[in-house]
Amino acid sequence: MRSILFGVVSMSIFATAAYADGIMTAAEVRQLAPGHYHVVAPGVTIEVDLGLGGKISVVTDKGEKDKGHWHLNGDRFCVKFNKLLDRKENCELLNRAGDQIKGNVLTATRR
């Protein structure tokens, strides 16, 4: 569940047709906030609200809710939650594929 939620949350997020497909740059990732995203990963779907100032909140289809903070480390999107993911920071590159954002195990679309 930990890797699924990270993938979901970290990628969870994002799509803007103004940029080309491929690995997203820090500038592209910044354009994702504020926004609401629907994330699908094996065994779970997650609704993600990505806010300005590094705020993030999630609700899973299993009713789990959490809040945390996000930031960029180079081009990597990093997230740390108050409860989920063992409260450890997780970072990953985001990849744009059409109107979707993809991670290791998830696909995210903007709502």
Buried (B, 14 or more C-beta within 10 A) or exposed (E): EEBBBBBBBBBBBBBBEEEEEEEBBEEBBEEBBEBEBBBBBEEBBBBBBBBEEBBBBBBBEEEBEBBBBBEBEEBBBBBBBEEBBEEEBBBBBBBBEEEBBBBBBBBBBBE
